Amino acid sequence: MTLTAEAIHTLVEIAVRFSPDGAPLAVRYDGGIWAVDPDGGAAHWFGRGSGRDGGDSAATDIEHLASVENWRVQARLNSDSALLTFHLQRSPGSPDWLLADITDAS
């Protein structure tokens, strides 16, 4: 199963549960709760766009001028399901998390 950024045409609002130290523990997506793999090498960064490097330098949108918070985590639905990589984003000042893309973890 391969999910790509093309499979998600717009950013989708999702629920994310965090640990007391601020790391994602679980993602509610598509009717299920995906547990974040603690050994999955989660990445956390701030950038102007959606890319890991800060993204779209041509963006004129006010949202892209401030730092967007990003998390890339690996999670699975249950012990038998495939490990997927979720790219999560939050705009400055917003409490809501958005799903930017999902890919195979392999």
N, CA, C and O atoms as a DFTB+ gen file, in Angstrom:
424 C
 N C O
     1  1       0.834      -1.171       0.000
     2  2       0.000       0.000       0.000
     3  2       0.879       1.234       0.000
     4  3       1.735       1.402       0.869
     5  1       0.663       2.092      -0.977
     6  2       1.427       3.323      -1.053
     7  2       0.473       4.497      -1.074
     8  3      -0.392       4.591      -1.945
     9  1       0.628       5.367      -0.138
    10  2      -0.133       6.603      -0.106
    11  2       0.837       7.730      -0.413
    12  3       1.950       7.764       0.112
    13  1       0.415       8.638      -1.253
    14  2       1.294       9.734      -1.626
    15  2       0.627      11.061      -1.335
    16  3      -0.556      11.123      -1.000
    17  1       1.402      12.116      -1.468
    18  2       0.857      13.460      -1.265
    19  2      -0.273      13.729      -2.248
    20  3      -1.184      14.499      -1.942
    21  1      -0.230      13.105      -3.432
    22  2      -1.282      13.303      -4.421
    23  2      -2.611      12.728      -3.935
    24  3      -3.670      13.158      -4.392
    25  1      -2.570      11.766      -3.017
    26  2      -3.788      11.156      -2.493
    27  2      -4.536      12.122      -1.588
    28  3      -5.739      11.961      -1.386
    29  1      -3.867      13.101      -1.051
    30  2      -4.489      14.107      -0.188
    31  2      -4.404      15.436      -0.928
    32  3      -3.329      16.025      -1.048
    33  1      -5.546      15.901      -1.421
    34  2      -5.547      17.090      -2.269
    35  2      -5.531      18.395      -1.481
    36  3      -5.081      19.423      -1.985
    37  1      -6.018      18.353      -0.254
    38  2      -5.974      19.529       0.605
    39  2      -5.533      19.078       1.984
    40  3      -5.593      17.891       2.306
    41  1      -5.099      20.006       2.781
    42  2      -4.729      19.672       4.150
    43  2      -5.987      19.284       4.912
    44  3      -7.008      19.967       4.832
    45  1      -5.906      18.192       5.645
    46  2      -7.041      17.653       6.380
    47  2      -6.810      17.880       7.865
    48  3      -5.743      17.556       8.388
    49  1      -7.824      18.444       8.557
    50  2      -7.691      18.649       9.995
    51  2      -7.767      17.302      10.707
    52  3      -8.643      16.483      10.427
    53  1      -6.836      17.090      11.631
    54  2      -6.793      15.839      12.381
    55  2      -6.557      16.148      13.859
    56  3      -6.183      17.261      14.227
    57  1      -6.785      15.137      14.693
    58  2      -6.519      15.271      16.123
    59  2      -5.198      14.575      16.432
    60  3      -4.931      13.480      15.937
    61  1      -4.380      15.218      17.251
    62  2      -3.087      14.662      17.644
    63  2      -3.015      14.693      19.169
    64  3      -3.298      15.717      19.791
    65  1      -2.636      13.566      19.762
    66  2      -2.446      13.504      21.219
    67  2      -0.950      13.591      21.484
    68  3      -0.151      12.920      20.830
    69  1      -0.576      14.434      22.462
    70  2       0.824      14.665      22.789
    71  2       1.158      14.164      24.185
    72  3       0.298      14.107      25.063
    73  1       2.420      13.802      24.374
    74  2       2.931      13.433      25.692
    75  2       3.145      14.713      26.495
    76  3       3.119      15.804      25.927
    77  1       3.356      14.600      27.814
    78  2       3.621      15.797      28.623
    79  2       4.843      16.594      28.152
    80  3       4.904      17.807      28.356
    81  1       5.815      15.920      27.523
    82  2       7.000      16.643      27.041
    83  2       6.825      17.198      25.629
    84  3       7.766      17.763      25.073
    85  1       5.624      17.045      25.031
    86  2       5.330      17.683      23.753
    87  2       5.535      16.847      22.513
    88  3       5.431      17.378      21.407
    89  1       5.822      15.558      22.643
    90  2       6.002      14.686      21.482
    91  2       4.667      14.014      21.125
    92  3       3.910      13.635      22.018
    93  1       4.377      13.865      19.828
    94  2       3.130      13.199      19.436
    95  2       3.103      11.733      19.894
    96  3       4.090      11.011      19.748
    97  1       1.961      11.307      20.448
    98  2       1.757       9.920      20.874
    99  2       0.831       9.168      19.935
   100  3       1.024       7.978      19.685
   101  1      -0.183       9.864      19.410
   102  2      -1.180       9.214      18.555
   103  2      -1.816      10.239      17.631
   104  3      -1.880      11.429      17.940
   105  1      -2.288       9.745      16.481
   106  2      -2.948      10.565      15.478
   107  2      -4.303       9.928      15.181
   108  3      -4.374       8.740      14.867
   109  1      -5.381      10.712      15.279
   110  2      -6.699      10.212      14.891
   111  2      -6.896      10.551      13.423
   112  3      -6.939      11.721      13.043
   113  1      -7.017       9.501      12.596
   114  2      -7.128       9.690      11.148
   115  2      -8.002       8.593      10.549
   116  3      -7.862       7.422      10.902
   117  1      -8.875       8.957       9.673
   118  2      -9.694       8.023       8.900
   119  2     -10.439       7.031       9.800
   120  3     -10.515       5.841       9.493
   121  1     -10.979       7.526      10.899
   122  2     -11.770       6.709      11.796
   123  2     -10.987       5.841      12.758
   124  3     -11.585       5.089      13.528
   125  1      -9.663       5.922      12.736
   126  2      -8.847       5.110      13.626
   127  2      -7.850       5.951      14.403
   128  3      -7.602       7.113      14.081
   129  1      -7.286       5.339      15.429
   130  2      -6.241       6.001      16.212
   131  2      -4.927       5.298      15.898
   132  3      -4.755       4.114      16.188
   133  1      -4.011       6.039      15.306
   134  2      -2.710       5.532      14.869
   135  2      -1.690       5.840      15.953
   136  3      -1.432       7.005      16.254
   137  1      -1.114       4.811      16.535
   138  2      -0.118       4.972      17.605
   139  2       1.235       5.322      17.000
   140  3       1.708       4.644      16.088
   141  1       1.850       6.368      17.503
   142  2       3.170       6.787      17.022
   143  2       4.219       5.809      17.548
   144  3       4.239       5.475      18.733
   145  1       5.087       5.359      16.644
   146  2       6.172       4.441      16.995
   147  2       7.251       5.226      17.749
   148  3       7.848       6.142      17.184
   149  1       7.509       4.881      19.010
   150  2       8.509       5.632      19.778
   151  2       9.926       5.475      19.230
   152  3      10.801       6.285      19.533
   153  1      10.154       4.437      18.424
   154  2      11.467       4.216      17.820
   155  2      11.508       4.665      16.362
   156  3      12.456       4.351      15.641
   157  1      10.494       5.391      15.930
   158  2      10.365       5.770      14.527
   159  2      11.163       6.980      14.102
   160  3      11.105       7.374      12.937
   161  1      11.902       7.578      15.008
   162  2      12.735       8.724      14.632
   163  2      11.919       9.938      14.230
   164  3      12.114      10.480      13.143
   165  1      11.015      10.370      15.083
   166  2      10.182      11.539      14.797
   167  2      11.050      12.764      14.540
   168  3      12.089      12.954      15.173
   169  1      10.601      13.593      13.597
   170  2      11.309      14.836      13.284
   171  2      10.377      16.010      13.564
   172  3       9.187      15.954      13.254
   173  1      10.922      17.071      14.152
   174  2      10.159      18.257      14.496
   175  2      10.919      19.470      13.995
   176  3      12.107      19.620      14.280
   177  1      10.243      20.342      13.249
   178  2      10.906      21.542      12.741
   179  2       9.885      22.639      12.485
   180  3       8.679      22.395      12.440
   181  1      10.397      23.856      12.319
   182  2       9.592      25.015      11.974
   183  2      10.093      25.523      10.635
   184  3      11.298      25.553      10.387
   185  1       9.173      25.921       9.777
   186  2       9.565      26.424       8.464
   187  2       8.468      27.286       7.884
   188  3       7.366      27.360       8.427
   189  1       8.776      27.938       6.774
   190  2       7.803      28.842       6.155
   191  2       6.776      28.103       5.317
   192  3       5.657      28.588       5.146
   193  1       7.132      26.945       4.795
   194  2       6.209      26.219       3.934
   195  2       6.046      24.798       4.403
   196  3       6.307      24.480       5.563
   197  1       5.610      23.936       3.491
   198  2       5.336      22.560       3.869
   199  2       6.541      21.653       3.729
   200  3       6.528      20.535       4.243
   201  1       7.577      22.101       3.049
   202  2       8.743      21.249       2.847
   203  2       9.662      21.220       4.044
   204  3       9.671      22.152       4.849
   205  1      10.434      20.161       4.169
   206  2      11.367      19.981       5.281
   207  2      12.393      21.111       5.319
   208  3      12.903      21.450       6.387
   209  1      12.699      21.698       4.157
   210  2      13.712      22.743       4.058
   211  2      13.142      24.144       4.223
   212  3      13.862      25.124       4.037
   213  1      11.856      24.259       4.570
   214  2      11.251      25.583       4.682
   215  2      10.347      25.885       3.533
   216  3       9.582      26.849       3.585
   217  1      10.408      25.083       2.481
   218  2       9.377      25.060       1.462
   219  2       9.414      26.111       0.395
   220  3      10.476      26.499      -0.090
   221  1       8.251      26.561       0.041
   222  2       7.962      27.341      -1.145
   223  2       8.461      28.779      -1.018
   224  3       7.857      29.593      -0.320
   225  1       9.557      29.082      -1.693
   226  2      10.121      30.424      -1.599
   227  2       9.282      31.452      -2.348
   228  3       9.439      32.652      -2.124
   229  1       8.386      31.001      -3.240
   230  2       7.545      31.922      -3.997
   231  2       6.230      32.210      -3.289
   232  3       5.412      32.971      -3.807
   233  1       6.008      31.629      -2.133
   234  2       4.735      31.812      -1.420
   235  2       4.554      33.265      -1.015
   236  3       5.469      33.889      -0.476
   237  1       3.371      33.798      -1.275
   238  2       3.052      35.160      -0.860
   239  2       1.985      35.151       0.212
   240  3       1.701      36.191       0.807
   241  1       1.406      34.032       0.464
   242  2       0.360      33.835       1.467
   243  2       0.910      34.195       2.844
   244  3       2.031      33.810       3.175
   245  1       0.144      34.923       3.648
   246  2       0.606      35.360       4.971
   247  2       0.955      34.173       5.855
   248  3       1.868      34.267       6.676
   249  1       0.241      33.045       5.703
   250  2       0.518      31.865       6.506
   251  2       1.942      31.357       6.262
   252  3       2.582      30.834       7.174
   253  1       2.430      31.513       5.035
   254  2       3.766      31.019       4.710
   255  2       4.875      31.974       5.148
   256  3       6.051      31.612       5.110
   257  1       4.516      33.180       5.559
   258  2       5.534      34.126       5.978
   259  2       5.970      33.879       7.419
   260  3       7.072      34.271       7.803
   261  1       5.141      33.249       8.203
   262  2       5.484      32.916       9.584
   263  2       5.898      31.451       9.638
   264  3       5.717      30.717       8.666
   265  1       6.439      31.035      10.739
   266  2       6.925      29.664      10.862
   267  2       5.789      28.684      11.116
   268  3       5.081      28.777      12.119
   269  1       5.629      27.745      10.191
   270  2       4.675      26.658      10.327
   271  2       5.367      25.553      11.117
   272  3       6.504      25.188      10.818
   273  1       4.673      25.017      12.133
   274  2       5.237      23.917      12.919
   275  2       4.978      22.602      12.191
   276  3       3.872      22.362      11.707
   277  1       5.991      21.759      12.115
   278  2       5.900      20.480      11.416
   279  2       6.367      19.335      12.305
   280  3       7.313      19.480      13.079
   281  1       5.700      18.208      12.184
   282  2       6.140      16.944      12.766
   283  2       6.069      15.888      11.684
   284  3       5.106      15.854      10.918
   285  1       7.062      15.031      11.607
   286  2       7.013      13.851      10.745
   287  2       7.189      12.666      11.682
   288  3       8.241      12.500      12.301
   289  1       6.131      11.830      11.781
   290  2       6.132      10.694      12.697
   291  2       5.726       9.426      11.960
   292  3       5.010       9.474      10.960
   293  1       6.193       8.298      12.466
   294  2       5.769       7.006      11.948
   295  2       4.762       6.416      12.926
   296  3       4.972       6.440      14.139
   297  1       3.667       5.886      12.386
   298  2       2.605       5.362      13.237
   299  2       1.939       4.166      12.568
   300  3       2.011       3.988      11.352
   301  1       1.283       3.344      13.408
   302  2       0.537       2.200      12.887
   303  2      -0.804       2.126      13.582
   304  3      -0.960       2.572      14.719
   305  1      -1.780       1.549      12.875
   306  2      -3.140       1.439      13.385
   307  2      -3.238       0.373      14.467
   308  3      -3.940       0.551      15.462
   309  1      -2.536      -0.729      14.271
   310  2      -2.480      -1.804      15.269
   311  2      -1.193      -2.591      15.049
   312  3      -0.423      -2.276      14.141
   313  1      -0.954      -3.599      15.860
   314  2       0.322      -4.318      15.786
   315  2       0.510      -5.065      14.476
   316  3       1.640      -5.408      14.127
   317  1      -0.565      -5.326      13.740
   318  2      -0.463      -6.045      12.466
   319  2      -0.456      -5.131      11.242
   320  3      -0.236      -5.601      10.126
   321  1      -0.692      -3.842      11.434
   322  2      -0.792      -2.932      10.290
   323  2       0.581      -2.397       9.878
   324  3       1.553      -2.442      10.632
   325  1       0.610      -1.891       8.650
   326  2       1.833      -1.304       8.113
   327  2       2.174      -0.010       8.848
   328  3       1.289       0.711       9.310
   329  1       3.451       0.264       8.944
   330  2       3.939       1.509       9.529
   331  2       3.884       2.585       8.444
   332  3       4.447       2.411       7.364
   333  1       3.204       3.697       8.735
   334  2       3.092       4.801       7.792
   335  2       3.737       6.045       8.379
   336  3       3.827       6.189       9.599
   337  1       4.183       6.939       7.514
   338  2       4.772       8.203       7.938
   339  2       3.752       9.318       7.729
   340  3       3.265       9.526       6.618
   341  1       3.437      10.025       8.800
   342  2       2.489      11.131       8.781
   343  2       3.269      12.441       8.861
   344  3       4.138      12.596       9.720
   345  1       2.962      13.384       7.970
   346  2       3.533      14.733       8.036
   347  2       2.425      15.643       8.558
   348  3       1.417      15.864       7.887
   349  1       2.626      16.164       9.759
   350  2       1.648      17.001      10.442
   351  2       2.110      18.449      10.441
   352  3       3.304      18.725      10.559
   353  1       1.162      19.379      10.308
   354  2       1.496      20.803      10.308
   355  2       0.507      21.589      11.154
   356  3      -0.659      21.221      11.295
   357  1       1.013      22.686      11.713
   358  2       0.158      23.616      12.443
   359  2       0.604      25.031      12.121
   360  3       1.786      25.358      12.221
   361  1      -0.345      25.863      11.736
   362  2      -0.052      27.260      11.426
   363  2       0.167      28.041      12.708
   364  3      -0.363      27.672      13.756
   365  1       0.939      29.111      12.639
   366  2       1.196      29.938      13.824
   367  2      -0.105      30.414      14.453
   368  3      -0.999      30.900      13.760
   369  1      -0.206      30.273      15.769
   370  2      -1.363      30.734      16.504
   371  2      -2.578      29.826      16.445
   372  3      -3.584      30.108      17.096
   373  1      -2.512      28.755      15.690
   374  2      -3.652      27.852      15.569
   375  2      -3.483      26.649      16.493
   376  3      -2.378      26.121      16.618
   377  1      -4.560      26.209      17.141
   378  2      -4.486      24.993      17.949
   379  2      -4.695      23.731      17.104
   380  3      -4.477      22.620      17.587
   381  1      -5.116      23.899      15.846
   382  2      -5.489      22.771      14.994
   383  2      -4.315      22.223      14.194
   384  3      -3.516      22.975      13.635
   385  1      -4.228      20.895      14.153
   386  2      -3.203      20.207      13.372
   387  2      -3.805      19.762      12.047
   388  3      -4.972      19.376      11.976
   389  1      -2.987      19.822      11.000
   390  2      -3.397      19.427       9.655
   391  2      -2.498      18.316       9.156
   392  3      -1.308      18.278       9.468
   393  1      -3.072      17.417       8.383
   394  2      -2.304      16.336       7.766
   395  2      -1.846      16.805       6.396
   396  3      -2.670      17.037       5.512
   397  1      -0.539      16.946       6.214
   398  2       0.016      17.397       4.941
   399  2       0.177      16.235       3.965
   400  3      -0.129      16.371       2.780
   401  1       0.663      15.077       4.466
   402  2       0.741      13.892       3.612
   403  2       1.000      12.639       4.450
   404  3       1.375      12.701       5.621
   405  1       0.782      11.504       3.790
   406  2       1.052      10.200       4.381
   407  2       1.827       9.399       3.343
   408  3       1.480       9.399       2.162
   409  1       2.881       8.718       3.789
   410  2       3.646       7.849       2.890
   411  2       3.973       6.551       3.613
   412  3       3.879       6.463       4.838
   413  1       4.359       5.544       2.835
   414  2       4.861       4.306       3.438
   415  2       6.101       4.626       4.243
   416  3       6.903       5.465       3.832
   417  1       6.274       3.983       5.366
   418  2       7.448       4.215       6.211
   419  2       8.691       3.548       5.647
   420  3       9.808       3.896       6.029
   421  1       8.510       2.598       4.746
   422  2       9.673       1.867       4.186
   423  2      10.414       2.660       3.152
   424  3      11.404       2.181       2.599
